[in-house]
Amino acid sequence: MSKKDATSALFLKYSSDSEYFFEEGCFITELLNVDDDADVSVAKSRVCPGDTTKWHAVKDTSERYVILSGEGRVEIGNETPRLMKKFDVVSIPAGVRQRISNTGIDDLVFLAICTPRFVKENYVEF
């Protein structure tokens, strides 16, 4: 991909076969995570029924979950766990431990929006 300048648009096509299993315990499809737009990344995350992701944090990176389908229990730092459903949003400060559990019978699908963009080197397990 060529370097985008300030007046260039960036068009990325969705590929359903690009989903992969990430060590935190969920499936990820990167929708936007490129050097050319380092201010933000967007990933579609999928957690299977009954599964819980590992306790983790993303150092130097704030994250937002936007629930698209299913339901889950989100645990952030020392906050009281919260049940999240379709179109609910949670904002997670950089470096704060987090995990999410699928409490429903269908896949829990959400967008993970990171600023600046997610890089694997910033992922920390607890």
Buried (B, 14 or more C-beta within 10 A) or exposed (E): EEEEEEEEEEEBEEEEEEBEEBEBBBBBBBBBBEEEBEEEBBBBBBBEEEBBBBEBBBEEBBBBBBBBBBBBBBBBEEEEEEEBEEEBEBEBEBBBBBBBBBBBEEBBBBBBBBBBBBBEEBBEEE
